[in-house]
Amino acid sequence: MAEIIQRDGTWAFDGTTVRITPGLHRSVPLFRQTYGEITVPLEAVAGVAFEPERKRGRLRMRLREGADPLLQATGGRLPDAADPYRLTVDIDRAGVAEYVAEEIRHALLLDQIPKEPTKGYLLPGPPVPVSVRSSDGTVSFDGTQVRIDWSDTSDRVKRATGPRIVNIADVVQIEWLPNSGYEDGFLRFVTRDTAFTKLPPEKDPYALDLWGSARRDLLTALVATAVTARLPHPSTRTGVDYADRPPRLTAAVPPPADHHDVLLRRLRELGELHRDGVLTDEEFAMTKAAVLRGF
């Protein structure tokens, strides 16, 4: 057993799996503590390295493309400190960190683990049900349906439409961008009906606009990951470019056959909101133009 225990967390390697446990110290980001322990099978690992610095160093693990729904959902956009595959190491434990890294590298060579993208997820992602309260509302996922309950500060267009429920079978793609504290982020559930409609996140009833606490809004990645783990693996899509994460919507996602009916339905909904006084003339014109552009 190769193991290193630090305030930032613990890595333990038994020859077949790397068990990563986040530390309990207040310096450990809320996201890592909430995501919890991760068991990484050796076949999911692409490489590992220890990066020494003057006062402390870092252990970093690279996973094979397509192995982890978390990395697929977040597209490399997790802040460095929230990355569960990174461990801050005190400089006096550098030797132990090097030993752990060398043991994992040796096992990768011995088992001849390929570096190519995987054909399926090798990690399960967070368990369901999972629910996260963000600045724009509460998003929940029970394994079959996504539900969004808007907060009192959500855009009135969203509040007027009521809770949004999306079946997992209708989800085509997850789009996630973290709230950096300087720029807003969003979590969008792209469905077959909305794949060609791009409303701004603050008005899109299929998107959470992340503008509040960056620390708490980051937890929406839990829901994004849980949903991603239950979508078809990227390797099953035609024309997937693993270097472009998250996958782009291209011709690989054909427009629905009844997209004209979808357009009419969306316009009717907007018209009703306008007539009921929920949307001002300016909001109605802007939203209608965005819908028409999408089609």
MIDRENDREN-900695 format. One line per field, with one value per residue (C-alpha): residue in three letters; chain; x, y, z. Coordinates in Angstrom, 2 decimals. Example, Ala and Ser with C-alpha at 12.3 -4.5 7.8 and 13.67 -1.06 7.14 Angstrom:
# MIDRENDREN-900695
residu = ALA; SER
chaine = A; A
east = 12.30; 13.67
north = -4.50; -1.06
up = 7.80; 7.14
# end
This chain:
# MIDRENDREN-900695
residu = MET; ALA; GLU; ILE; ILE; GLN; ARG; ASP; GLY; THR; TRP; ALA; PHE; ASP; GLY; THR; THR; VAL; ARG; ILE; THR; PRO; GLY; LEU; HIS; ARG; SER; VAL; PRO; LEU; PHE; ARG; GLN; THR; TYR; GLY; GLU; ILE; THR; VAL; PRO; LEU; GLU; ALA; VAL; ALA; GLY; VAL; ALA; PHE; GLU; PRO; GLU; ARG; LYS; ARG; GLY; ARG; LEU; ARG; MET; ARG; LEU; ARG; GLU; GLY; ALA; ASP; PRO; LEU; LEU; GLN; ALA; THR; GLY; GLY; ARG; LEU; PRO; ASP; ALA; ALA; ASP; PRO; TYR; ARG; LEU; THR; VAL; ASP; ILE; ASP; ARG; ALA; GLY; VAL; ALA; GLU; TYR; VAL; ALA; GLU; GLU; ILE; ARG; HIS; ALA; LEU; LEU; LEU; ASP; GLN; ILE; PRO; LYS; GLU; PRO; THR; LYS; GLY; TYR; LEU; LEU; PRO; GLY; PRO; PRO; VAL; PRO; VAL; SER; VAL; ARG; SER; SER; ASP; GLY; THR; VAL; SER; PHE; ASP; GLY; THR; GLN; VAL; ARG; ILE; ASP; TRP; SER; ASP; THR; SER; ASP; ARG; VAL; LYS; ARG; ALA; THR; GLY; PRO; ARG; ILE; VAL; ASN; ILE; ALA; ASP; VAL; VAL; GLN; ILE; GLU; TRP; LEU; PRO; ASN; SER; GLY; TYR; GLU; ASP; GLY; PHE; LEU; ARG; PHE; VAL; THR; ARG; ASP; THR; ALA; PHE; THR; LYS; LEU; PRO; PRO; GLU; LYS; ASP; PRO; TYR; ALA; LEU; ASP; LEU; TRP; GLY; SER; ALA; ARG; ARG; ASP; LEU; LEU; THR; ALA; LEU; VAL; ALA; THR; ALA; VAL; THR; ALA; ARG; LEU; PRO; HIS; PRO; SER; THR; ARG; THR; GLY; VAL; ASP; TYR; ALA; ASP; ARG; PRO; PRO; ARG; LEU; THR; ALA; ALA; VAL; PRO; PRO; PRO; ALA; ASP; HIS; HIS; ASP; VAL; LEU; LEU; ARG; ARG; LEU; ARG; GLU; LEU; GLY; GLU; LEU; HIS; ARG; ASP; GLY; VAL; LEU; THR; ASP; GLU; GLU; PHE; ALA; MET; THR; LYS; ALA; ALA; VAL; LEU; ARG; GLY; PHE
chaine = A; A; A; A; A; A; A; A; A; A; A; A; A; A; A; A; A; A; A; A; A; A; A; A; A; A; A; A; A; A; A; A; A; A; A; A; A; A; A; A; A; A; A; A; A; A; A; A; A; A; A; A; A; A; A; A; A; A; A; A; A; A; A; A; A; A; A; A; A; A; A; A; A; A; A; A; A; A; A; A; A; A; A; A; A; A; A; A; A; A; A; A; A; A; A; A; A; A; A; A; A; A; A; A; A; A; A; A; A; A; A; A; A; A; A; A; A; A; A; A; A; A; A; A; A; A; A; A; A; A; A; A; A; A; A; A; A; A; A; A; A; A; A; A; A; A; A; A; A; A; A; A; A; A; A; A; A; A; A; A; A; A; A; A; A; A; A; A; A; A; A; A; A; A; A; A; A; A; A; A; A; A; A; A; A; A; A; A; A; A; A; A; A; A; A; A; A; A; A; A; A; A; A; A; A; A; A; A; A; A; A; A; A; A; A; A; A; A; A; A; A; A; A; A; A; A; A; A; A; A; A; A; A; A; A; A; A; A; A; A; A; A; A; A; A; A; A; A; A; A; A; A; A; A; A; A; A; A; A; A; A; A; A; A; A; A; A; A; A; A; A; A; A; A; A; A; A; A; A; A; A; A; A; A; A; A; A; A; A; A; A; A; A; A; A
east = 0.00; 1.36; -0.30; 0.14; -1.91; -2.02; -4.23; -5.57; -6.57; -5.36; -4.29; -4.00; -2.94; -3.37; -2.10; -5.46; -7.23; -6.38; -8.62; -8.83; -10.31; -10.68; -9.35; -11.67; -9.69; -11.51; -8.98; -10.35; -12.93; -16.61; -16.94; -14.30; -15.69; -19.21; -18.15; -16.53; -14.27; -13.40; -12.19; -10.24; -9.56; -6.06; -7.46; -8.89; -5.50; -3.46; -0.59; 0.47; 3.18; 4.51; 5.25; 7.61; 7.57; 9.52; 7.23; 4.97; 4.24; 1.32; 0.38; -1.61; -3.42; -4.46; -7.38; -8.02; -10.43; -13.99; -13.25; -14.86; -18.30; -17.12; -14.38; -16.75; -19.46; -17.12; -14.97; -11.75; -13.40; -13.21; -11.07; -7.69; -8.32; -11.59; -9.97; -10.23; -7.30; -4.87; -3.33; -1.34; 1.72; 3.89; 7.51; 8.71; 6.48; 7.79; 9.62; 6.40; 4.55; 7.23; 6.98; 3.18; 3.46; 6.19; 4.16; 1.16; 3.36; 5.00; 1.59; 0.46; 3.47; 3.13; -0.57; 0.01; -2.86; -3.59; -3.71; -6.45; -9.94; -12.25; -15.41; -17.42; -17.29; -15.02; -16.14; -19.79; -20.10; -22.11; -24.98; -28.60; -30.83; -28.78; -30.03; -28.21; -29.46; -27.87; -28.33; -30.98; -32.90; -32.71; -31.84; -32.51; -31.94; -33.41; -31.87; -34.72; -35.82; -34.23; -36.32; -35.59; -37.44; -36.79; -35.78; -37.49; -34.61; -34.92; -36.03; -39.79; -40.06; -38.69; -40.87; -43.93; -43.32; -43.18; -40.90; -39.11; -39.09; -36.93; -36.82; -33.31; -34.38; -34.96; -31.54; -29.09; -26.23; -25.15; -23.49; -21.75; -19.67; -18.71; -19.39; -15.90; -16.93; -16.14; -18.30; -21.59; -21.75; -24.60; -25.88; -27.97; -29.91; -30.06; -33.03; -34.20; -36.71; -34.26; -31.06; -31.44; -32.78; -30.14; -31.74; -29.45; -29.12; -30.96; -34.10; -33.71; -36.14; -33.79; -30.78; -29.62; -27.92; -25.08; -24.35; -24.24; -21.79; -19.11; -18.36; -21.94; -22.80; -19.86; -21.90; -24.17; -21.39; -22.63; -25.96; -24.27; -22.04; -24.85; -26.87; -23.83; -23.08; -26.51; -26.32; -24.85; -21.06; -19.31; -17.67; -21.11; -21.62; -20.59; -17.81; -16.93; -13.77; -12.29; -10.08; -13.19; -14.89; -17.77; -18.77; -20.13; -23.59; -22.92; -24.65; -24.21; -27.38; -29.98; -32.76; -36.04; -38.46; -41.18; -39.00; -41.61; -44.20; -41.69; -41.14; -44.87; -45.30; -42.49; -43.91; -47.37; -45.93; -44.13; -47.27; -49.27; -46.65; -46.73; -50.53; -50.60; -48.20; -45.36; -43.14; -42.77; -42.84; -39.05; -38.57; -41.05; -39.34; -35.89; -36.91; -38.92; -35.96; -33.67; -36.10; -36.43; -32.65; -32.33; -34.61
north = 0.00; 3.40; 6.18; 9.86; 11.73; 15.51; 18.28; 18.64; 14.99; 11.41; 9.30; 5.54; 3.14; -0.63; -1.72; -1.67; 1.50; 4.96; 6.01; 9.80; 11.21; 14.99; 16.54; 17.98; 21.17; 24.42; 25.17; 22.26; 23.63; 22.89; 21.18; 18.55; 17.89; 17.51; 15.31; 13.03; 10.04; 8.92; 5.45; 5.59; 2.26; 1.99; 1.52; 5.06; 6.67; 8.21; 9.50; 10.95; 13.40; 15.24; 18.92; 20.29; 23.97; 26.08; 25.67; 22.83; 20.66; 19.06; 15.56; 15.60; 12.74; 12.73; 10.51; 9.02; 10.98; 9.78; 7.90; 10.33; 11.98; 14.77; 15.85; 15.43; 17.59; 20.34; 20.38; 21.27; 24.36; 23.36; 25.82; 24.33; 24.18; 22.28; 19.64; 16.33; 14.89; 17.38; 17.12; 19.84; 18.29; 19.79; 20.03; 17.68; 14.96; 15.38; 12.05; 10.22; 11.99; 10.95; 7.36; 7.27; 8.71; 6.23; 3.28; 4.32; 4.87; 1.49; -0.23; 1.55; 0.16; -3.30; -3.57; -1.87; 0.56; 2.31; 6.10; 6.19; 7.56; 5.08; 3.65; 4.11; 5.82; 4.05; 6.17; 6.37; 10.04; 11.20; 9.06; 10.10; 11.66; 14.83; 18.36; 21.71; 25.17; 27.88; 31.61; 31.11; 28.23; 24.62; 21.91; 18.25; 14.97; 11.62; 9.49; 9.90; 13.55; 16.94; 19.45; 23.17; 25.24; 28.93; 31.27; 34.57; 36.39; 34.46; 36.29; 36.73; 34.89; 31.80; 32.22; 32.65; 29.32; 27.49; 24.57; 23.04; 19.24; 17.56; 13.82; 12.39; 10.82; 14.32; 15.70; 15.98; 17.76; 19.48; 22.90; 24.11; 27.18; 28.05; 31.36; 32.82; 35.58; 38.10; 36.66; 34.78; 31.09; 28.82; 25.25; 24.51; 21.35; 21.19; 19.13; 18.01; 20.86; 23.56; 22.45; 25.22; 27.92; 29.93; 32.26; 34.03; 31.93; 34.50; 34.03; 30.41; 28.19; 25.26; 27.01; 28.15; 31.53; 31.34; 34.79; 34.44; 32.64; 31.12; 28.60; 27.31; 27.69; 25.37; 22.54; 22.59; 20.53; 17.65; 17.61; 18.18; 15.17; 12.91; 13.64; 13.29; 9.85; 8.70; 10.15; 8.20; 8.13; 10.66; 7.80; 6.80; 10.18; 10.74; 13.25; 13.74; 15.73; 14.78; 17.87; 20.05; 19.66; 19.79; 18.34; 20.86; 20.59; 19.80; 17.93; 14.86; 16.04; 16.26; 18.82; 17.30; 16.47; 18.54; 21.57; 23.78; 22.67; 23.35; 26.87; 27.56; 26.23; 28.40; 31.48; 30.76; 30.49; 33.79; 35.42; 34.27; 35.64; 38.95; 39.18; 38.35; 41.21; 38.95; 40.12; 43.77; 44.77; 45.00; 41.61; 39.97; 41.37; 40.34; 36.81; 36.26; 37.35; 34.95; 32.05; 32.84; 33.07; 29.66; 28.13
up = 0.00; -1.03; 0.95; 1.65; 4.28; 4.16; 5.51; 1.95; 1.78; 1.45; -1.53; -1.03; -3.79; -3.33; -6.73; -8.52; -7.35; -6.06; -3.19; -2.92; 0.29; 0.75; 3.94; 6.58; 7.13; 6.38; 3.64; 1.57; -0.91; -0.24; -3.62; -2.85; 0.62; -0.77; -3.70; -1.14; -1.57; -5.09; -6.00; -9.27; -10.99; -12.40; -15.91; -15.74; -15.05; -17.87; -15.72; -12.40; -11.39; -8.36; -8.96; -6.26; -5.34; -2.87; 0.15; -0.96; -3.94; -5.74; -6.74; -9.97; -11.65; -15.29; -16.27; -19.67; -21.84; -21.35; -18.11; -15.67; -16.00; -13.68; -16.07; -19.02; -17.41; -16.23; -19.37; -17.55; -16.02; -12.37; -10.40; -9.61; -5.87; -6.42; -8.65; -6.75; -8.73; -7.21; -3.75; -1.99; -0.33; 2.42; 1.29; 4.05; 2.56; -0.96; -0.79; 0.10; -2.72; -5.21; -3.95; -4.39; -7.90; -8.84; -7.56; -9.68; -12.77; -12.26; -12.08; -15.25; -17.10; -15.58; -16.49; -19.86; -19.34; -22.67; -22.91; -25.56; -24.76; -23.06; -24.60; -21.41; -18.04; -15.55; -12.60; -11.49; -10.58; -7.53; -6.25; -6.76; -5.66; -5.58; -4.96; -4.96; -4.03; -6.18; -6.61; -9.31; -7.75; -6.58; -9.08; -8.25; -10.06; -9.02; -11.76; -14.23; -14.02; -13.51; -11.57; -11.22; -8.62; -9.14; -6.32; -5.50; -7.22; -10.51; -13.63; -13.63; -16.94; -15.24; -12.16; -14.35; -16.09; -12.74; -11.82; -14.81; -15.06; -17.70; -18.37; -18.73; -22.04; -23.48; -22.48; -25.36; -23.62; -20.42; -20.62; -17.47; -16.74; -13.15; -11.49; -11.11; -8.74; -11.48; -14.27; -14.03; -14.81; -15.84; -15.90; -18.98; -19.84; -23.62; -24.82; -28.23; -28.25; -27.16; -28.94; -31.49; -29.18; -27.33; -24.81; -22.33; -19.12; -17.02; -19.16; -20.30; -18.30; -18.96; -17.44; -14.01; -14.04; -11.51; -10.14; -6.34; -4.06; -6.29; -3.55; -3.39; -7.07; -7.83; -6.32; -9.39; -11.01; -8.83; -10.67; -14.03; -13.37; -12.15; -15.30; -17.59; -16.12; -17.31; -20.82; -23.75; -23.54; -25.84; -27.77; -29.08; -30.78; -34.35; -34.83; -31.17; -30.65; -27.28; -27.31; -27.31; -23.94; -23.36; -26.79; -29.22; -30.70; -34.34; -37.10; -34.90; -33.12; -35.88; -35.60; -34.46; -37.22; -35.59; -34.94; -36.65; -34.07; -31.31; -32.64; -32.73; -29.21; -27.85; -29.58; -28.18; -24.67; -25.08; -26.46; -23.44; -21.05; -22.93; -22.87; -19.15; -18.48; -17.33; -20.21; -21.13; -24.80; -24.78; -23.06; -25.42; -28.52; -27.32; -26.29; -29.46; -31.59; -29.71; -30.29; -34.01; -34.38; -32.81; -35.41
# end
